[in-house]
Amino acid sequence: MDISLILPAYNESTSIAGTIGEISRYFQDRSFNYEIIVAADGDDGTRDIVSQLARSNSSVKVIGHVERRGKGLGVREAVALSAGEIVGYVDADNKVDIREFEKLEPFLQEGYHVVFGSRGFHQSLIERQQPWFRRLGSRGFGLFMHAVVGLQGIKDTQCGFKFFSREAAFRIFGEQKVDGYMFDVEILKIAQNQGWRLKEVPIRWRDDGDSRLELVRGNVRNAIDIFKIRQSSRRAHRLSIVAKVSEVVLDDREPH
């Protein structure tokens, strides 16, 4: 399998068929051996639509539940099922055209393990801006996130267009725990801690005007998750130090 592409979806019945069709045509035109795994939560019939599409395209698969369990959990479960040498996820609402993958692909071929799209560069092309209050909130979030978690030098953690080498994907998501939107921050922090090579790439992006984020309650949850990410990152760092010290001690005990 060349590539596994995950589409996290929550009540996306109006757009999911078009997104899958566009991605399938792109991969077929490039003669990729591919699979599309839709992680669909919600009760609007999205999973039924994808199941019908899967009957005529064996490369399409669907998982998910009626209740909303979180984007991070859906992607994590899909990664565990993936078979591709490259594993990626993109937003099901098609904010980033799949052809933007061609901007990221060369870096994967050069040996980068995590390559992700970004709206934060001067070269990034924003076709349709978010409302002013969401742009302001994004700037505030960025300042808060960098202060708490770190990830200095990364301009855009939240763009839903990320690709991984297979080994990196399984090791990163093997440690990933956040079920909600902040899983993007978590996987980048885990990737950094594990020592993978990361590359952020400017892309073309458009807002669809249909955000599912609850401004107050959602941001409170996000803030809590950010602090959880810092805590788990510090714990992992301490365990890494203990493991290295243990290796040194054991090595010293071996006869020379």
MARBA-3410 file (N, C-alpha, C, O; in Angstrom, 1 decimal):
256
0.9,-1.2,0.0,0.0,0.0,0.0,0.9,1.2,0.0,1.7,1.4,0.9 ~ 0.7,2.1,-1.0,1.5,3.3,-1.1,1.1,4.3,0.0,2.0,4.9,0.7 ~ -0.2,4.6,0.1,-0.7,5.6,1.0,-2.0,5.3,1.7,-2.9,4.8,1.0 ~ -2.1,5.6,2.9,-3.4,5.5,3.7,-3.8,6.9,4.0,-3.0,7.6,4.7 ~ -5.0,7.3,3.6,-5.4,8.7,3.9,-6.7,8.6,4.8,-7.6,7.9,4.5
-6.6,9.2,5.9,-7.7,9.2,6.9,-8.5,10.5,6.8,-7.9,11.6,6.8 ~ -9.8,10.3,6.8,-10.7,11.5,6.8,-11.5,11.5,8.1,-12.5,10.8,8.2 ~ -11.1,12.3,9.1,-12.0,12.4,10.3,-13.2,13.2,10.0,-13.1,14.3,9.4 ~ -14.4,12.7,10.3,-15.6,13.4,9.9,-16.6,13.3,11.0,-16.8,12.3,11.7 ~ -17.3,14.4,11.2,-18.4,14.5,12.1,-19.6,15.1,11.4,-19.6,16.3,11.1
-20.7,14.4,11.2,-21.9,14.9,10.5,-21.5,15.6,9.2,-21.8,16.8,9.0 ~ -20.8,14.9,8.3,-20.4,15.4,7.0,-21.1,14.8,5.8,-20.5,14.6,4.8 ~ -22.4,14.5,6.0,-23.1,13.8,4.9,-23.2,14.6,3.6,-23.3,14.0,2.6 ~ -23.2,15.9,3.8,-23.4,16.8,2.6,-22.1,16.9,1.7,-22.1,17.2,0.5 ~ -20.9,16.6,2.3,-19.7,16.8,1.6,-18.8,15.5,1.4,-17.9,15.5,0.6
-19.1,14.5,2.2,-18.2,13.4,2.3,-18.0,12.6,0.9,-16.9,12.3,0.6 ~ -19.1,12.5,0.2,-19.0,11.7,-1.1,-18.2,12.5,-2.1,-17.4,11.9,-2.8 ~ -18.3,13.8,-2.1,-17.5,14.7,-3.0,-16.1,14.6,-2.7,-15.2,14.6,-3.6 ~ -15.8,14.7,-1.4,-14.4,14.6,-0.9,-13.7,13.3,-1.3,-12.6,13.2,-1.8 ~ -14.4,12.2,-1.0,-13.9,10.9,-1.3,-13.7,10.7,-2.8,-12.7,10.2,-3.3
-14.6,11.2,-3.6,-14.5,11.1,-5.1,-13.3,11.8,-5.6,-12.6,11.3,-6.5 ~ -13.1,13.0,-5.1,-12.0,13.9,-5.6,-10.7,13.2,-5.2,-9.7,13.2,-6.0 ~ -10.6,12.7,-4.0,-9.3,12.1,-3.5,-9.0,10.8,-4.3,-7.9,10.5,-4.7 ~ -10.1,10.0,-4.5,-9.9,8.7,-5.2,-9.4,9.0,-6.7,-8.5,8.3,-7.1 ~ -10.0,9.9,-7.3,-9.6,10.3,-8.7,-8.2,10.7,-8.7,-7.4,10.3,-9.7
-7.8,11.5,-7.8,-6.4,12.0,-7.7,-5.4,10.8,-7.6,-4.4,10.7,-8.3 ~ -5.7,9.9,-6.6,-4.8,8.8,-6.4,-4.8,7.9,-7.6,-3.7,7.3,-8.0 ~ -5.9,7.6,-8.2,-6.0,6.8,-9.4,-5.2,7.4,-10.5,-4.5,6.7,-11.3 ~ -5.3,8.7,-10.7,-4.6,9.3,-11.8,-3.1,9.2,-11.6,-2.3,9.2,-12.6 ~ -2.7,9.1,-10.4,-1.2,9.0,-10.1,-0.8,7.5,-9.9,0.3,7.3,-9.5
-1.7,6.6,-10.2,-1.5,5.2,-10.1,-1.0,4.8,-8.7,-0.1,3.9,-8.6 ~ -1.5,5.4,-7.7,-1.2,5.0,-6.3,-2.0,3.8,-5.9,-3.2,3.7,-6.2 ~ -1.4,2.9,-5.1,-2.1,1.9,-4.4,-2.5,2.5,-3.1,-1.7,2.7,-2.2 ~ -3.8,2.8,-2.9,-4.2,3.7,-1.8,-5.4,3.0,-1.0,-6.1,2.1,-1.5 ~ -5.6,3.6,0.2,-6.8,3.3,0.9,-7.3,4.6,1.6,-6.5,5.5,2.0
-8.6,4.8,1.6,-9.2,6.0,2.3,-10.0,5.4,3.5,-10.9,4.6,3.3 ~ -9.6,5.8,4.7,-10.3,5.4,5.9,-11.1,6.6,6.5,-10.4,7.6,6.9 ~ -12.4,6.5,6.5,-13.2,7.6,7.0,-13.6,7.2,8.5,-14.2,6.2,8.7 ~ -13.1,8.1,9.4,-13.5,7.9,10.8,-14.6,8.9,11.1,-14.4,10.0,11.4 ~ -15.9,8.3,11.0,-17.1,9.2,11.0,-17.9,9.0,12.2,-18.5,7.9,12.5
-18.0,10.0,13.0,-18.9,10.0,14.2,-20.1,10.9,13.8,-20.0,11.7,12.9 ~ -21.2,10.6,14.5,-22.4,11.4,14.2,-23.6,10.5,13.8,-23.4,9.3,13.5 ~ -24.8,11.2,13.7,-26.0,10.4,13.4,-26.7,10.9,12.1,-27.9,10.7,12.0 ~ -26.0,11.6,11.2,-26.6,12.2,10.0,-26.6,11.3,8.8,-27.0,11.7,7.7 ~ -26.0,10.1,9.0,-25.9,9.1,7.8,-24.6,9.1,7.1,-24.5,8.5,6.1
-23.6,9.8,7.6,-22.3,9.9,6.9,-21.7,8.5,6.8,-21.2,8.1,5.7 ~ -21.8,7.7,7.8,-21.2,6.3,7.7,-22.0,5.5,6.7,-21.4,4.7,6.0 ~ -23.3,5.6,6.6,-24.1,4.9,5.6,-23.6,5.3,4.2,-23.5,4.4,3.3 ~ -23.4,6.6,4.0,-23.0,7.0,2.7,-21.6,6.4,2.3,-21.4,6.0,1.2 ~ -20.7,6.4,3.3,-19.4,5.9,3.0,-19.5,4.4,2.8,-18.8,3.9,1.9
-20.3,3.7,3.5,-20.4,2.3,3.3,-21.0,1.9,1.9,-20.5,0.9,1.3 ~ -21.9,2.7,1.4,-22.4,2.5,0.1,-21.3,2.8,-1.0,-21.1,2.0,-1.9 ~ -20.4,3.8,-0.8,-19.3,4.1,-1.7,-18.3,2.9,-1.6,-17.7,2.6,-2.7 ~ -18.1,2.3,-0.4,-17.2,1.2,-0.3,-17.6,0.0,-1.1,-16.7,-0.8,-1.4 ~ -18.9,-0.2,-1.4,-19.3,-1.3,-2.2,-18.8,-1.3,-3.6,-18.6,-2.3,-4.2
-18.6,-0.1,-4.1,-18.1,0.0,-5.5,-16.6,0.4,-5.5,-16.0,0.5,-6.6 ~ -16.0,0.7,-4.4,-14.6,1.0,-4.3,-14.0,0.4,-3.1,-14.2,0.8,-2.0 ~ -13.3,-0.7,-3.3,-12.7,-1.5,-2.2,-11.6,-0.8,-1.4,-11.2,-1.2,-0.3 ~ -11.2,0.4,-1.9,-10.1,1.2,-1.3,-10.7,2.1,-0.2,-10.0,2.7,0.6 ~ -12.0,2.1,-0.1,-12.7,3.0,0.9,-13.2,2.1,2.1,-13.8,1.1,1.9
-12.9,2.6,3.3,-13.3,1.9,4.5,-13.9,3.0,5.5,-13.6,4.2,5.3 ~ -14.7,2.5,6.4,-15.3,3.5,7.3,-15.4,2.9,8.7,-15.6,1.7,8.9 ~ -15.1,3.7,9.7,-15.2,3.3,11.1,-16.0,4.5,11.8,-16.2,5.5,11.2 ~ -16.4,4.3,13.1,-17.0,5.4,13.8,-18.2,5.0,14.6,-18.6,3.8,14.6 ~ -18.8,6.0,15.3,-19.9,5.7,16.2,-20.9,6.8,16.1,-20.7,7.9,15.5
-22.1,6.6,16.7,-23.2,7.6,16.6,-22.8,8.8,17.5,-23.0,9.9,17.1 ~ -22.2,8.5,18.7,-21.9,9.6,19.6,-20.6,10.3,19.1,-19.8,9.7,18.4 ~ -20.4,11.5,19.4,-19.2,12.3,19.1,-18.1,12.0,20.1,-18.2,12.4,21.2 ~ -17.1,11.3,19.7,-16.0,10.9,20.6,-14.8,11.7,20.5,-13.9,11.6,21.4 ~ -14.6,12.4,19.4,-13.4,13.3,19.3,-12.6,13.0,18.0,-12.5,11.8,17.6
-12.1,14.0,17.4,-11.3,13.9,16.2,-10.0,13.1,16.4,-9.6,12.3,15.6 ~ -9.4,13.4,17.6,-8.1,12.7,17.9,-8.3,11.2,18.0,-7.5,10.4,17.6 ~ -9.4,10.8,18.7,-9.6,9.4,18.9,-9.9,8.7,17.5,-9.4,7.6,17.3 ~ -10.7,9.4,16.7,-11.0,8.8,15.3,-9.7,8.6,14.5,-9.6,7.5,13.9 ~ -8.9,9.6,14.5,-7.6,9.5,13.7,-6.7,8.4,14.3,-6.1,7.6,13.6
-6.6,8.3,15.6,-5.8,7.3,16.3,-6.3,5.9,16.0,-5.4,5.1,15.7 ~ -7.6,5.7,16.0,-8.1,4.3,15.7,-7.9,4.0,14.2,-7.6,2.9,13.9 ~ -8.0,5.0,13.3,-7.8,4.8,11.9,-6.3,4.5,11.6,-6.0,3.6,10.8 ~ -5.4,5.2,12.3,-3.9,4.9,12.1,-3.6,3.5,12.4,-2.9,2.8,11.7 ~ -4.2,2.9,13.5,-4.0,1.6,13.9,-4.4,0.6,12.8,-3.9,-0.6,12.8
-5.4,0.9,12.0,-5.9,0.1,10.9,-5.2,0.3,9.6,-5.4,-0.5,8.6 ~ -4.4,1.3,9.5,-3.8,1.7,8.2,-2.7,0.7,7.7,-2.1,0.0,8.5 ~ -2.5,0.7,6.4,-1.5,-0.2,5.8,-0.5,0.5,4.9,0.4,-0.2,4.4 ~ -0.6,1.8,4.7,0.2,2.5,3.8,1.6,2.8,4.3,1.9,2.9,5.5 ~ 2.6,2.9,3.3,3.9,3.3,3.7,3.9,4.8,4.1,4.8,5.2,4.9
3.0,5.6,3.6,2.7,6.9,4.0,1.3,6.9,4.6,0.4,6.4,4.0 ~ 1.2,7.5,5.8,-0.1,7.6,6.5,-0.4,9.1,6.7,0.5,9.8,7.3 ~ -1.5,9.5,6.3,-1.9,11.0,6.5,-3.3,11.1,6.9,-4.1,10.2,6.8 ~ -3.6,12.4,7.3,-5.0,12.7,7.5,-5.3,14.1,7.0,-4.5,15.0,7.1 ~ -6.5,14.3,6.4,-7.0,15.6,5.9,-8.4,15.8,6.4,-9.1,14.8,6.6
-8.8,17.0,6.5,-10.1,17.3,6.9,-11.1,16.9,5.9,-10.9,17.2,4.7 ~ -12.3,16.3,6.3,-13.3,15.8,5.4,-14.0,16.9,4.7,-14.7,16.7,3.7 ~ -14.0,18.2,5.2,-14.7,19.3,4.6,-13.9,19.9,3.4,-14.3,20.9,2.9 ~ -12.7,19.3,3.1,-12.0,19.7,1.9,-11.5,21.1,1.9,-11.5,21.8,0.9 ~ -11.0,21.5,3.1,-10.4,22.9,3.1,-9.1,23.0,2.4,-8.7,24.0,2.0
-8.4,21.8,2.3,-7.2,21.8,1.5,-7.4,20.8,0.4,-7.7,19.6,0.6 ~ -7.2,21.2,-0.8,-7.2,20.4,-2.0,-6.2,19.3,-1.9,-5.0,19.5,-1.6 ~ -6.6,18.0,-2.2,-5.6,16.9,-2.1,-4.4,17.1,-3.0,-3.4,16.5,-2.7 ~ -4.5,17.9,-4.1,-3.4,18.1,-4.9,-2.3,18.9,-4.2,-1.1,18.9,-4.7 ~ -2.6,19.5,-3.1,-1.5,20.2,-2.3,-0.5,19.1,-1.7,0.6,19.5,-1.3
-0.9,17.9,-1.8,0.0,16.8,-1.3,1.3,16.9,-2.1,2.4,16.5,-1.6 ~ 1.3,17.3,-3.4,2.5,17.4,-4.2,3.5,18.4,-3.7,4.7,18.3,-4.0 ~ 3.1,19.3,-2.8,4.0,20.2,-2.2,4.7,19.5,-1.0,5.9,19.9,-0.6 ~ 4.1,18.6,-0.4,4.6,17.9,0.8,5.4,16.6,0.4,6.4,16.3,1.1 ~ 5.0,16.0,-0.7,5.6,14.7,-1.1,7.1,14.7,-1.2,7.7,13.8,-0.8
7.7,15.7,-1.8,9.2,15.7,-2.0,9.9,15.6,-0.7,11.0,15.0,-0.6 ~ 9.4,16.2,0.4,10.0,16.2,1.7,9.9,14.8,2.3,10.8,14.3,3.0 ~ 8.8,14.1,2.1,8.7,12.7,2.5,9.7,11.8,1.8,10.3,10.9,2.4 ~ 9.9,12.1,0.5,10.9,11.3,-0.2,12.3,11.6,0.2,13.2,10.8,0.0 ~ 12.5,12.8,0.7,13.9,13.2,1.2,14.2,12.7,2.5,15.4,12.8,3.0
13.3,12.1,3.2,13.5,11.4,4.5,12.9,12.1,5.7,13.2,11.7,6.8 ~ 12.1,13.2,5.5,11.4,13.7,6.6,10.3,12.7,7.0,9.7,12.1,6.2 ~ 10.1,12.7,8.3,9.1,11.7,8.9,7.7,12.2,9.1,6.8,11.5,9.0 ~ 7.6,13.5,9.4,6.4,14.2,9.6,6.4,15.5,8.7,7.2,16.4,9.0 ~ 5.5,15.5,7.8,5.4,16.7,6.9,4.0,17.2,6.9,3.0,16.4,6.7
3.8,18.5,7.2,2.4,19.0,7.4,2.2,20.4,6.8,3.1,21.2,6.7 ~ 1.0,20.6,6.3,0.7,21.8,5.7,0.5,23.0,6.7,0.2,22.7,7.9 ~ 0.7,24.2,6.2,0.7,25.3,7.2,0.1,26.5,6.5,0.3,26.8,5.3 ~ -0.7,27.3,7.3,-1.3,28.5,6.8,-0.5,29.7,7.3,-0.9,30.9,7.1 ~ 0.6,29.5,8.0,1.3,30.5,8.7,2.5,31.2,8.0,3.1,32.1,8.5
2.7,30.8,6.7,3.8,31.4,6.0,3.3,32.5,5.1,2.2,32.5,4.7 ~ 4.2,33.4,4.7,3.9,34.4,3.7,3.5,33.7,2.3,2.7,34.3,1.6 ~ 4.1,32.6,2.1,3.8,31.9,0.8,2.5,31.1,0.8,2.0,30.7,-0.2 ~ 2.0,30.9,2.0,0.7,30.2,2.1,-0.4,31.1,1.4,-0.4,32.3,1.6 ~ -1.3,30.4,0.7,-2.4,31.1,0.0,-3.7,30.8,0.7,-4.2,29.7,0.6
-4.3,31.8,1.3,-5.6,31.7,2.0,-6.6,32.2,1.0,-6.8,33.4,0.8 ~ -7.4,31.3,0.4,-8.4,31.7,-0.6,-9.6,32.4,0.1,-10.2,33.3,-0.5 ~ -10.0,31.9,1.2,-11.1,32.4,1.9,-10.8,32.5,3.4,-10.6,31.4,4.1 ~ -10.7,33.7,4.0,-10.3,33.8,5.4,-11.4,33.4,6.3,-12.6,33.4,6.0 ~ -11.0,33.0,7.5,-11.9,32.8,8.6,-12.5,34.1,9.1,-11.8,35.1,8.8
-13.6,34.1,9.8,-14.1,35.4,10.4,-13.0,36.0,11.3,-12.2,35.3,11.8 ~ -13.1,37.3,11.4,-12.0,38.0,12.2,-11.9,37.5,13.6,-10.8,37.4,14.1 ~ -13.0,37.1,14.3,-12.9,36.7,15.7,-12.2,35.4,15.8,-11.6,35.1,16.8 ~ -12.3,34.5,14.7,-11.6,33.2,14.8,-10.1,33.4,14.5,-9.3,32.8,15.1 ~ -9.8,34.4,13.6,-8.4,34.7,13.4,-7.7,35.2,14.6,-6.6,34.9,14.9
-8.5,36.1,15.3,-8.0,36.7,16.6,-7.8,35.6,17.6,-6.8,35.5,18.3 ~ -8.8,34.7,17.7,-8.7,33.6,18.6,-7.5,32.7,18.3,-6.9,32.1,19.2 ~ -7.2,32.4,17.0,-6.1,31.6,16.6,-4.8,32.2,17.0,-3.9,31.5,17.5 ~ -4.7,33.5,16.9,-3.4,34.1,17.3,-3.2,34.0,18.8,-2.1,33.7,19.3 ~ -4.3,34.2,19.6,-4.2,34.1,21.0,-3.9,32.6,21.4,-3.1,32.4,22.3
-4.5,31.7,20.7,-4.3,30.3,21.0,-2.8,30.0,20.7,-2.2,29.2,21.5 ~ -2.2,30.5,19.6,-0.8,30.2,19.3,0.1,30.7,20.4,1.0,30.0,20.8 ~ -0.1,31.9,20.9,0.7,32.4,22.0,0.6,31.5,23.3,1.6,31.2,23.9 ~ -0.6,31.2,23.6,-0.9,30.3,24.8,-0.2,29.0,24.6,0.4,28.5,25.5 ~ -0.4,28.3,23.4,0.1,27.0,23.2,1.6,27.0,23.3,2.2,26.1,23.9
2.3,27.9,22.6,3.7,28.0,22.6,4.3,28.2,24.0,5.3,27.6,24.4 ~ 3.6,29.0,24.8,4.0,29.3,26.2,3.9,28.1,27.1,4.8,27.9,27.9 ~ 2.9,27.3,26.9,2.6,26.1,27.7,3.4,24.9,27.2,4.0,24.2,28.0 ~ 3.3,24.6,25.9,3.8,23.3,25.4,5.2,23.5,24.8,6.0,22.6,24.8 ~ 5.4,24.6,24.1,6.7,24.8,23.4,6.4,24.8,21.9,5.6,25.6,21.4
7.0,23.9,21.2,6.9,23.8,19.7,7.3,25.1,19.0,6.7,25.5,18.1 ~ 8.3,25.7,19.6,8.7,27.0,19.0,9.2,26.7,17.6,9.8,25.7,17.3 ~ 8.9,27.7,16.7,9.3,27.5,15.3,8.2,26.9,14.4,8.3,27.1,13.2 ~ 7.2,26.3,15.0,6.1,25.8,14.2,5.0,26.9,14.2,4.5,27.3,15.2 ~ 4.6,27.3,13.0,3.7,28.4,12.8,2.3,28.0,12.9,1.4,28.8,13.4
1.9,26.8,12.5,0.5,26.4,12.4,0.4,24.9,12.8,0.7,24.0,12.0 ~ -0.1,24.7,14.0,-0.2,23.3,14.5,-1.6,22.7,14.0,-1.7,21.4,14.0 ~ -2.6,23.5,13.7,-3.9,23.0,13.6,-4.4,22.7,12.2,-5.5,22.2,12.0 ~ -3.6,23.0,11.2,-4.0,22.7,9.8,-4.2,21.2,9.6,-3.3,20.5,9.9 ~ -5.4,20.8,9.2,-5.7,19.4,9.0,-5.2,18.8,7.7,-5.9,18.4,6.9
-3.8,18.8,7.6,-3.2,18.2,6.4,-1.8,17.7,6.7,-0.8,18.4,6.5 ~ -1.8,16.5,7.3,-0.5,16.0,7.9,-0.2,14.6,7.4,-1.1,13.8,7.2 ~ 1.1,14.4,7.1,1.5,13.1,6.5,2.7,12.6,7.3,3.6,13.4,7.7 ~ 2.8,11.2,7.4,3.8,10.6,8.2,4.4,9.4,7.5,3.7,8.7,6.7 ~ 5.7,9.1,7.7,6.2,7.8,7.4,5.4,6.8,8.2,5.0,7.1,9.3
5.4,5.5,7.7,4.6,4.5,8.4,5.1,4.3,9.9,4.3,4.3,10.8 ~ 6.4,4.2,10.0,7.0,3.9,11.3,6.7,5.1,12.3,6.3,4.9,13.4 ~ 6.9,6.3,11.8,6.6,7.5,12.6,5.2,7.5,13.0,4.9,7.8,14.2 ~ 4.3,7.3,12.1,2.8,7.3,12.4,2.5,6.3,13.5,1.8,6.7,14.5 ~ 3.0,5.1,13.5,2.6,4.1,14.5,3.2,4.4,15.8,2.6,4.2,16.9
4.4,4.9,15.8,5.1,5.2,17.1,4.5,6.5,17.7,4.3,6.5,18.9 ~ 4.2,7.5,16.9,3.6,8.7,17.5,2.2,8.5,18.0,1.9,8.8,19.1 ~ 1.4,7.9,17.2,0.0,7.6,17.6,-0.1,6.5,18.6,-1.2,6.4,19.3 ~ 0.9,5.7,18.8,1.0,4.8,19.9,1.0,5.4,21.2,0.7,4.8,22.2 ~ 1.5,6.7,21.3,1.6,7.4,22.5,0.5,8.5,22.6,0.3,9.0,23.7
-0.2,8.8,21.6,-1.1,9.9,21.5,-2.4,9.5,22.4,-2.9,8.4,22.3 ~ -2.9,10.5,23.2,-4.0,10.2,24.1,-5.1,11.2,24.0,-6.3,10.8,24.3 ~ -4.9,12.4,23.5,-5.9,13.4,23.5,-7.0,13.1,22.4,-6.6,12.8,21.3 ~ -8.2,13.0,22.8,-9.3,12.7,21.9,-9.8,13.8,21.1,-10.4,13.6,20.0 ~ -9.7,15.1,21.6,-10.3,16.2,20.9,-9.4,16.9,19.9,-8.4,16.3,19.4
-9.7,18.2,19.7,-9.0,18.9,18.6,-7.5,19.1,18.9,-6.8,19.3,17.9 ~ -7.1,19.2,20.1,-5.7,19.5,20.5,-4.8,18.3,20.2,-3.6,18.4,20.5 ~ -5.3,17.2,19.6,-4.4,16.1,19.3,-3.4,16.5,18.3,-2.3,15.9,18.2 ~ -3.7,17.5,17.5,-2.7,18.0,16.5,-1.4,18.5,17.2,-0.3,18.2,16.8 ~ -1.6,19.3,18.3,-0.5,19.8,19.1,0.2,18.6,19.7,1.4,18.6,19.7
-0.6,17.6,20.2,0.0,16.5,20.9,0.9,15.7,20.0,2.0,15.3,20.4 ~ 0.5,15.4,18.8,1.3,14.5,17.9,2.6,15.2,17.5,3.6,14.6,17.3 ~ 2.5,16.6,17.3,3.7,17.3,16.9,4.7,17.3,18.1,5.9,17.2,17.9 ~ 4.2,17.4,19.3,5.1,17.4,20.5,5.7,16.0,20.7,6.9,15.9,21.0 ~ 4.9,15.0,20.5,5.4,13.6,20.6,6.5,13.4,19.5,7.5,12.8,19.8
6.2,13.8,18.3,7.1,13.6,17.2,8.4,14.3,17.5,9.5,13.8,17.3 ~ 8.4,15.5,18.1,9.6,16.3,18.4,10.3,15.6,19.5,11.5,15.4,19.4 ~ 9.6,15.1,20.5,10.3,14.4,21.6,10.9,13.1,21.2,12.0,12.7,21.7 ~ 10.3,12.4,20.2,10.8,11.1,19.8,12.0,11.3,18.8,12.7,10.3,18.4 ~ 12.2,12.5,18.3,13.3,12.8,17.5,13.1,12.6,16.0,14.1,12.5,15.2
11.8,12.6,15.5,11.6,12.5,14.1,11.9,13.8,13.4,11.8,14.9,14.0 ~ 12.2,13.8,12.1,12.4,15.0,11.3,11.1,15.6,10.9,10.3,14.9,10.2 ~ 10.8,16.8,11.2,9.6,17.5,10.9,9.8,18.6,9.9,10.8,19.2,9.8 ~ 8.8,18.7,9.0,8.8,19.8,8.0,7.5,20.4,7.8,6.5,19.7,7.6 ~ 7.4,21.7,8.0,6.2,22.5,7.8,6.2,23.2,6.5,7.2,23.8,6.1
5.1,23.0,5.7,5.1,23.5,4.3,4.0,24.4,4.0,2.8,24.1,4.4 ~ 4.2,25.6,3.4,3.1,26.5,3.1,2.2,25.8,2.0,2.6,25.2,1.1 ~ 0.8,26.0,2.2,-0.1,25.4,1.3,-1.2,26.4,1.0,-1.3,27.5,1.6 ~ -2.1,25.9,0.1,-3.3,26.7,-0.2,-4.5,26.2,0.6,-4.7,25.0,0.7 ~ -5.2,27.1,1.2,-6.3,26.7,2.2,-7.5,27.6,2.0,-7.3,28.8,1.6
-8.7,27.1,2.3,-9.9,27.9,2.2,-10.8,27.5,3.4,-10.9,26.4,3.7 ~ -11.4,28.5,3.9,-12.4,28.3,5.0,-13.7,28.0,4.4,-14.1,28.5,3.4 ~ -14.4,27.0,5.0,-15.7,26.6,4.5,-16.9,27.3,5.2,-18.0,27.1,4.9 ~ -16.5,28.1,6.3,-17.6,28.9,7.0,-18.4,28.0,7.9,-19.5,28.5,8.3 ~ -18.0,26.8,8.2,-18.8,25.8,9.0,-18.0,25.2,10.1,-17.8,24.0,10.1
-17.6,26.0,11.0,-16.8,25.5,12.1,-17.7,24.8,13.1,-18.7,25.3,13.5 ~ -17.2,23.6,13.6,-17.9,22.9,14.6,-17.4,23.2,16.0,-17.9,22.6,17.0 ~ -16.5,24.1,16.2,-15.9,24.4,17.5,-16.8,25.3,18.3,-17.2,26.4,17.8 ~ -17.1,24.9,19.5,-17.9,25.7,20.4,-16.9,26.7,21.1,-16.0,26.4,21.7 ~ -17.2,28.0,20.9,-16.2,29.0,21.2,-15.8,29.1,22.7,-14.7,29.2,23.0
-16.8,28.9,23.6,-16.5,29.0,25.0,-16.2,27.6,25.6,-15.1,27.4,26.0 ~ -17.1,26.7,25.5,-16.9,25.4,26.1,-15.8,24.7,25.4,-15.0,24.0,26.0 ~ -15.8,24.8,24.1,-14.7,24.2,23.3,-13.3,24.7,23.7,-12.4,23.9,23.8 ~ -13.2,26.0,23.9,-11.9,26.5,24.2,-11.4,26.1,25.6,-10.2,26.0,25.9 ~ -12.4,26.0,26.5,-12.0,25.5,27.9,-11.5,24.1,27.8,-10.5,23.8,28.4
-12.1,23.2,27.0,-11.6,21.9,26.9,-10.2,21.9,26.2,-9.4,21.1,26.6 ~ -10.1,22.7,25.2,-8.8,22.8,24.6,-7.7,23.2,25.5,-6.6,22.7,25.5 ~ -8.0,24.2,26.4,-7.0,24.7,27.3,-6.6,23.6,28.3,-5.4,23.4,28.6 ~ -7.6,22.8,28.8,-7.3,21.7,29.6,-6.4,20.7,29.0,-5.5,20.2,29.5 ~ -6.7,20.4,27.7,-5.9,19.4,26.9,-4.5,19.9,26.7,-3.6,19.1,26.7
-4.3,21.2,26.5,-3.0,21.7,26.3,-2.1,21.5,27.6,-1.0,21.1,27.5 ~ -2.7,21.7,28.8,-2.0,21.4,30.0,-1.7,19.9,30.2,-0.7,19.6,30.7 ~ -2.6,19.1,29.7,-2.4,17.7,29.8,-1.2,17.2,28.9,-0.4,16.4,29.3 ~ -1.1,17.9,27.7,-0.1,17.6,26.8,1.3,17.9,27.4,2.2,17.2,27.3 ~ 1.3,19.1,28.1,2.6,19.5,28.7,3.0,18.5,29.8,4.1,18.1,30.0
2.0,18.1,30.6,2.2,17.2,31.7,2.7,15.8,31.2,3.7,15.3,31.7 ~ 2.1,15.3,30.1,2.5,14.0,29.6,3.8,14.1,28.9,4.6,13.1,29.0 ~ 4.1,15.2,28.3,5.4,15.4,27.6,6.5,15.4,28.7,7.6,14.8,28.5 ~ 6.3,16.1,29.8,7.3,16.1,30.8,7.5,14.7,31.5,8.6,14.3,31.8 ~ 6.4,14.0,31.6,6.5,12.7,32.2,7.3,11.8,31.2,8.2,11.0,31.7
7.0,11.9,29.9,7.8,11.1,29.0,9.3,11.4,28.9,10.1,10.6,28.8 ~ 9.5,12.7,29.1,10.9,13.2,29.1,11.7,12.6,30.3,12.8,12.1,30.2 ~ 11.0,12.6,31.5,11.6,12.0,32.7,11.9,10.5,32.5,12.9,10.0,32.9 ~ 10.9,9.8,32.0,11.1,8.4,31.7,12.2,8.1,30.8,12.9,7.1,30.9 ~ 12.4,8.9,29.8,13.4,8.8,28.8,14.8,8.9,29.5,15.7,8.2,29.2
14.9,9.9,30.4,16.1,10.1,31.2,16.4,8.9,32.0,17.6,8.4,32.1 ~ 15.4,8.4,32.7,15.6,7.2,33.6,16.1,6.0,32.8,17.0,5.3,33.2 ~ 15.5,5.8,31.6,15.9,4.7,30.7,17.3,4.8,30.3,18.0,3.8,30.2 ~ 17.7,6.1,29.9,19.1,6.2,29.5,20.1,6.0,30.6,21.1,5.4,30.4 ~ 19.8,6.5,31.8,20.6,6.3,33.0,20.7,4.8,33.3,21.8,4.3,33.6
19.6,4.1,33.2,19.6,2.6,33.4,20.5,1.9,32.4,21.2,0.9,32.8 ~ 20.5,2.3,31.2,21.3,1.7,30.2,22.8,1.9,30.5,23.6,1.0,30.4 ~ 23.1,3.1,31.0,24.5,3.4,31.3,25.0,2.5,32.5,26.0,1.9,32.5 ~ 24.1,2.4,33.5,24.4,1.6,34.7,24.6,0.1,34.3,25.5,-0.5,34.8 ~ 23.7,-0.4,33.5,23.8,-1.8,33.1,25.0,-2.0,32.3,25.7,-3.1,32.4
25.4,-1.1,31.4,26.5,-1.2,30.6,27.8,-1.2,31.5,28.7,-2.0,31.2 ~ 27.8,-0.4,32.5,29.0,-0.4,33.4,29.2,-1.7,34.2,30.3,-2.0,34.6 ~ 28.0,-2.4,34.5,28.1,-3.6,35.2,28.6,-4.8,34.4,29.0,-5.8,35.0 ~ 28.5,-4.7,33.1,28.9,-5.8,32.3,30.4,-5.9,32.3,31.1,-4.9,32.3 ~ 30.9,-7.2,32.3,32.4,-7.4,32.4,33.1,-6.9,31.1,32.5,-7.0,30.0
34.2,-6.3,31.2,35.0,-5.7,30.1,36.2,-6.6,29.8,36.9,-6.3,28.9
END
